[in-house]
Amino acid sequence: MKDVERYLHAGTRENTRRSYQSAVEHFEVTWGGFLPTTGDSIVRYLVDYADTLSLSTMKQRLAALAQWHINQGFPDPTKTPTVRQVLKGIRTLHPAQAKQAAPLQVQHLEQAVQWLNQEVERALQSGDLASLLRSRRDMALLLVGFWRGFRSDELCRLQVEHVQVEAGAGMTLFLPQSKGDRENLGTTHYAPALKRLCPVQAYLDWISVAGIVRGAVFRRLDRWGHLNDRALHPGSLISLLRQILQRAGIPAELYTSHSLRRGFATWATANGWDLKALMTYVGWKDIKSAMRYIDPAISFGGLAARPALELNAGTLTHPPASH
């Protein structure tokens, strides 16, 4: 039975396992429900949180409760007609626009990289190893994350032994697991060397100065520049990204770790990538997922007072002045 439990445990993603456990605890501890439960109790639970929880959170909680009942051999109470009808009513009475991270504009990426390069020069001149390590790591994180359109967890799970690089040509990055890889077959990604803002050279510079030969690519650094063996935590990337951008003089409050992914998708769309090519490169399996990340390229041609990309960047960084 221990072997069975081990394989069952491995068959569920760690993030899913944690979120399901949290959902069950919320139902039992926070709301005061009992398991196994009934469809009527599920309905009352949904109604009690209809105006405080998002619909996606509710659906995730229902999935966790359904999984608990199925695993324990009980009928699934979340599939009753009443539960489905109540969910539909909540969607009608509490419509909410999905929150999305602002796409990181290429000019902001360039500004941040330029500032990081200046930090590298200052660190080399002063012999400040801690600053040198941090600047090299942050530059590689930005450029690999942007040009590969990686999620935060994918960046944090990159291993040196799974990255193959040819300077001036490109790099392949293998991920044994990722969100879109439901069968855990592993996915190999490619990134080309670029004339500027190059992810390949940034990666090589970081690995060289850090002396990393195996293990996590992007690691924690303490204030004294001591390099941890452990990878950065995905939850820390939002604050890290904002710190980098703020130090470079960029308004960063609109940006999250998803801004790298959305920024690349927006750049690729503006540069003529068709949707199929973009989905293949980034790893989206369905159009609906892809469209959440893409700002539509709407053109008014010569009638537009300003180009669309310039307008979008302006509204992100310079709110209209009040009169």
C-alpha positions as CSV (number, residue, x, y, z in Angstrom):
1,M,0.0,0.0,0.0
2,K,2.9,2.3,0.6
3,D,3.9,2.0,-3.0
4,V,0.3,2.7,-4.1
5,E,0.2,5.8,-2.0
6,R,3.6,6.9,-3.3
7,Y,2.4,6.7,-7.0
8,L,-0.9,8.3,-6.2
9,H,1.0,11.1,-4.5
10,A,3.3,11.5,-7.5
11,G,0.3,11.6,-9.9
12,T,-0.9,14.8,-8.4
13,R,1.0,18.1,-8.9
14,E,2.4,19.7,-5.8
15,N,0.6,23.0,-6.5
16,T,-2.7,21.2,-7.0
17,R,-2.2,19.1,-3.9
18,R,-1.6,22.2,-1.8
19,S,-4.5,24.2,-3.3
20,Y,-6.9,21.2,-2.8
21,Q,-5.8,20.8,0.8
22,S,-6.3,24.5,1.4
23,A,-9.8,24.4,-0.1
24,V,-10.9,21.4,2.1
25,E,-9.6,23.2,5.2
26,H,-11.5,26.3,4.2
27,F,-14.7,24.3,3.9
28,E,-14.2,22.5,7.2
29,V,-12.4,25.0,9.4
30,T,-13.3,28.4,8.1
31,W,-16.9,27.7,7.1
32,G,-17.5,25.0,9.6
33,G,-18.7,22.3,7.1
34,F,-18.6,18.5,7.6
35,L,-17.2,15.9,5.3
36,P,-18.7,13.9,3.6
37,T,-21.2,16.6,2.7
38,T,-24.3,17.0,0.6
39,G,-25.3,19.1,-2.4
40,D,-27.4,21.3,-0.1
41,S,-24.4,22.1,2.1
42,I,-22.3,22.9,-1.0
43,V,-25.0,25.3,-2.2
44,R,-25.1,27.1,1.2
45,Y,-21.3,27.3,1.2
46,L,-21.3,28.9,-2.3
47,V,-24.0,31.4,-1.4
48,D,-22.1,32.5,1.8
49,Y,-19.1,33.4,-0.3
50,A,-20.8,34.5,-3.4
51,D,-19.8,38.2,-3.0
52,T,-16.3,37.7,-1.6
53,L,-14.7,34.9,-3.6
54,S,-14.1,35.0,-7.4
55,L,-15.9,32.4,-9.5
56,S,-12.6,30.8,-10.4
57,T,-11.8,30.3,-6.7
58,M,-15.2,28.8,-6.1
59,K,-14.7,26.4,-9.0
60,Q,-11.3,25.4,-7.6
61,R,-12.8,24.8,-4.2
62,L,-15.6,22.7,-5.8
63,A,-13.0,20.6,-7.6
64,A,-11.1,20.0,-4.4
65,L,-14.3,18.9,-2.6
66,A,-15.3,16.7,-5.5
67,Q,-11.8,15.0,-5.4
68,W,-12.0,14.4,-1.7
69,H,-15.4,12.6,-2.0
70,I,-14.2,10.5,-5.0
71,N,-11.0,9.5,-3.2
72,Q,-13.0,8.5,-0.1
73,G,-15.5,6.5,-2.1
74,F,-18.5,8.9,-1.6
75,P,-20.9,10.3,-4.2
76,D,-19.8,13.7,-5.6
77,P,-22.1,16.4,-4.1
78,T,-20.8,19.1,-6.4
79,K,-22.4,17.8,-9.5
80,T,-26.1,18.3,-8.5
81,P,-28.3,20.4,-10.8
82,T,-28.8,22.9,-7.9
83,V,-25.1,23.5,-7.5
84,R,-24.7,24.2,-11.2
85,Q,-27.7,26.5,-11.2
86,V,-26.4,28.5,-8.2
87,L,-23.0,28.9,-9.9
88,K,-24.7,30.2,-12.9
89,G,-26.6,32.7,-10.8
90,I,-23.5,33.8,-9.0
91,R,-21.8,34.5,-12.4
92,T,-24.9,36.5,-13.4
93,L,-25.2,38.6,-10.2
94,H,-21.5,39.1,-9.5
95,P,-19.8,39.6,-12.9
96,A,-16.1,40.4,-12.6
97,Q,-13.5,41.3,-15.1
98,A,-10.5,38.9,-15.0
99,K,-7.5,40.7,-13.5
100,Q,-4.5,40.6,-15.8
101,A,-0.9,41.7,-15.3
102,A,0.2,44.5,-17.6
103,P,2.6,43.3,-20.3
104,L,6.2,44.4,-19.8
105,Q,7.0,46.7,-22.7
106,V,10.2,46.1,-24.6
107,Q,11.3,49.7,-23.9
108,H,11.0,49.0,-20.2
109,L,12.9,45.7,-20.6
110,E,15.6,47.6,-22.4
111,Q,15.7,50.3,-19.7
112,A,16.0,47.7,-17.0
113,V,18.8,45.8,-18.8
114,Q,20.7,49.0,-19.4
115,W,20.6,49.9,-15.8
116,L,21.7,46.4,-14.8
117,N,24.6,46.6,-17.2
118,Q,25.6,49.9,-15.4
119,E,25.4,48.1,-12.1
120,V,27.7,45.3,-13.5
121,E,30.3,47.9,-14.5
122,R,30.1,49.6,-11.1
123,A,30.5,46.2,-9.3
124,L,33.5,45.2,-11.5
125,Q,35.2,48.5,-10.8
126,S,34.6,48.4,-7.0
127,G,35.1,44.6,-6.7
128,D,31.6,44.2,-5.2
129,L,30.9,40.5,-5.8
130,A,27.5,40.6,-4.2
131,S,26.3,43.4,-6.5
132,L,27.8,41.7,-9.5
133,L,26.1,38.4,-8.7
134,R,22.7,40.1,-8.2
135,S,22.9,42.1,-11.4
136,R,23.9,39.2,-13.5
137,R,21.2,37.0,-12.0
138,D,18.5,39.6,-12.4
139,M,19.5,40.3,-16.0
140,A,19.3,36.6,-16.9
141,L,16.0,36.2,-15.1
142,L,14.5,39.1,-17.0
143,L,15.8,38.2,-20.5
144,V,15.2,34.4,-20.3
145,G,11.8,34.9,-18.7
146,F,10.7,37.5,-21.3
147,W,12.0,35.9,-24.5
148,R,10.9,32.4,-23.5
149,G,7.5,33.6,-22.1
150,F,8.1,31.4,-19.1
151,R,5.8,31.3,-16.1
152,S,7.3,32.1,-12.7
153,D,7.3,28.4,-11.6
154,E,9.1,27.4,-14.9
155,L,11.8,29.9,-14.3
156,C,12.3,28.7,-10.8
157,R,12.4,25.0,-11.8
158,L,15.1,25.5,-14.5
159,Q,18.1,23.2,-13.8
160,V,21.6,23.9,-15.2
161,E,22.0,20.2,-16.3
162,H,18.8,20.7,-18.4
163,V,20.1,23.7,-20.3
164,Q,22.3,23.4,-23.4
165,V,23.9,26.6,-24.7
166,E,25.9,27.6,-27.8
167,A,27.1,31.2,-27.5
168,G,26.0,33.3,-30.4
169,A,23.6,30.7,-31.6
170,G,20.9,29.7,-29.1
171,M,19.9,27.6,-26.1
172,T,17.6,24.7,-25.4
173,L,15.9,24.5,-22.0
174,F,14.3,21.2,-20.9
175,L,11.5,21.2,-18.3
176,P,10.6,17.8,-17.0
177,Q,7.2,19.2,-15.8
178,S,5.1,22.2,-16.6
179,K,1.6,23.4,-16.3
180,G,0.6,22.5,-19.9
181,D,2.4,19.1,-19.8
182,R,-0.4,17.0,-18.2
183,E,1.3,13.7,-18.9
184,N,4.7,14.8,-17.4
185,L,6.5,13.9,-20.6
186,G,8.8,16.9,-20.4
187,T,9.1,19.8,-22.8
188,T,12.1,21.2,-24.6
189,H,12.1,24.9,-25.3
190,Y,14.4,26.9,-27.6
191,A,15.6,30.5,-27.4
192,P,17.8,32.1,-30.1
193,A,20.7,34.4,-29.5
194,L,19.8,38.0,-30.2
195,K,21.8,41.0,-31.4
196,R,20.6,42.9,-28.3
197,L,18.8,42.0,-25.1
198,C,20.2,38.5,-25.6
199,P,18.9,35.8,-23.2
200,V,21.7,33.4,-24.2
201,Q,24.6,35.7,-23.3
202,A,22.8,36.8,-20.1
203,Y,22.5,33.2,-19.1
204,L,26.1,32.5,-19.8
205,D,27.3,35.6,-17.9
206,W,25.2,34.6,-14.9
207,I,26.3,30.9,-14.8
208,S,30.0,32.0,-15.3
209,V,30.1,34.5,-12.5
210,A,28.1,32.3,-10.1
211,G,30.1,29.2,-10.8
212,I,27.0,27.0,-11.1
213,V,27.6,23.7,-12.7
214,R,24.4,21.8,-11.6
215,G,21.2,22.4,-9.8
216,A,18.8,25.4,-9.9
217,V,19.6,28.2,-12.4
218,F,18.0,31.0,-10.5
219,R,18.9,31.0,-6.9
220,R,18.5,33.1,-3.8
221,L,21.1,35.6,-2.8
222,D,21.4,37.1,0.7
223,R,22.4,40.7,1.3
224,W,26.0,39.7,1.5
225,G,25.9,38.0,-1.9
226,H,26.0,34.4,-0.5
227,L,24.5,32.1,-3.1
228,N,22.0,29.6,-1.9
229,D,21.7,26.1,-3.3
230,R,17.9,26.4,-3.3
231,A,16.0,27.9,-6.2
232,L,14.0,31.1,-6.0
233,H,10.4,30.6,-4.9
234,P,7.8,31.4,-7.6
235,G,5.9,33.5,-5.1
236,S,8.9,35.8,-4.6
237,L,9.3,36.7,-8.3
238,I,6.6,39.5,-8.3
239,S,8.4,41.5,-5.6
240,L,11.8,40.7,-7.2
241,L,10.7,41.9,-10.6
242,R,9.2,45.1,-9.2
243,Q,12.4,45.8,-7.2
244,I,14.5,45.5,-10.4
245,L,12.2,47.7,-12.4
246,Q,11.8,50.3,-9.6
247,R,15.6,50.6,-9.2
248,A,15.8,51.1,-13.0
249,G,13.4,54.0,-12.7
250,I,10.4,52.2,-14.1
251,P,6.9,52.4,-12.5
252,A,6.5,48.8,-11.5
253,E,3.2,48.6,-9.5
254,L,1.3,47.3,-12.6
255,Y,3.7,44.5,-13.3
256,T,3.8,40.9,-12.0
257,S,5.8,37.8,-12.9
258,H,3.1,37.2,-15.6
259,S,4.1,40.5,-17.2
260,L,7.1,38.8,-18.8
261,R,4.9,36.2,-20.5
262,R,2.3,38.8,-21.5
263,G,5.0,41.2,-22.6
264,F,6.5,38.6,-25.0
265,A,3.1,37.7,-26.4
266,T,2.3,41.3,-27.0
267,W,5.7,41.9,-28.7
268,A,5.4,38.8,-30.9
269,T,1.8,39.7,-32.0
270,A,2.9,43.3,-32.9
271,N,5.8,41.8,-34.9
272,G,3.7,39.6,-37.1
273,W,3.7,36.2,-35.3
274,D,0.5,34.3,-36.1
275,L,-1.4,32.8,-33.3
276,K,-0.5,29.2,-34.1
277,A,3.2,30.0,-34.1
278,L,2.9,32.0,-30.8
279,M,1.0,29.1,-29.1
280,T,3.6,26.6,-30.2
281,Y,6.5,28.7,-29.0
282,V,5.0,29.6,-25.6
283,G,3.3,26.3,-25.0
284,W,-0.4,27.2,-25.0
285,K,-2.7,24.3,-25.8
286,D,-5.9,26.2,-26.4
287,I,-6.8,29.5,-28.0
288,K,-8.8,30.7,-25.0
289,S,-5.7,30.5,-22.8
290,A,-3.5,32.3,-25.4
291,M,-6.0,35.2,-25.9
292,R,-5.9,36.0,-22.2
293,Y,-2.3,37.1,-22.6
294,I,-2.5,38.9,-25.9
295,D,-3.4,42.5,-26.3
296,P,-5.3,42.7,-29.6
297,A,-3.4,44.5,-32.4
298,I,-6.0,46.9,-33.6
299,S,-4.8,49.3,-36.3
300,F,-6.4,52.5,-37.6
301,G,-3.5,53.0,-40.0
302,G,-2.5,56.6,-40.9
303,L,-5.6,58.0,-39.1
304,A,-4.2,57.1,-35.6
305,A,-2.6,60.0,-33.8
306,R,-0.1,57.7,-32.2
307,P,1.0,54.1,-32.9
308,A,-0.9,51.5,-30.9
309,L,2.2,50.2,-29.0
310,E,3.3,53.7,-28.2
311,L,-0.2,54.5,-26.9
312,N,-0.4,51.3,-24.8
313,A,3.0,52.1,-23.3
314,G,2.0,55.6,-22.6
315,T,-1.2,54.7,-20.8
316,L,0.8,52.2,-18.6
317,T,3.5,54.6,-17.6
318,H,2.1,58.1,-17.9
319,P,-1.5,58.5,-16.8
320,P,-3.4,61.3,-18.5
321,A,-2.9,64.6,-16.8
322,S,-6.0,66.1,-15.1
323,H,-7.2,69.4,-16.4
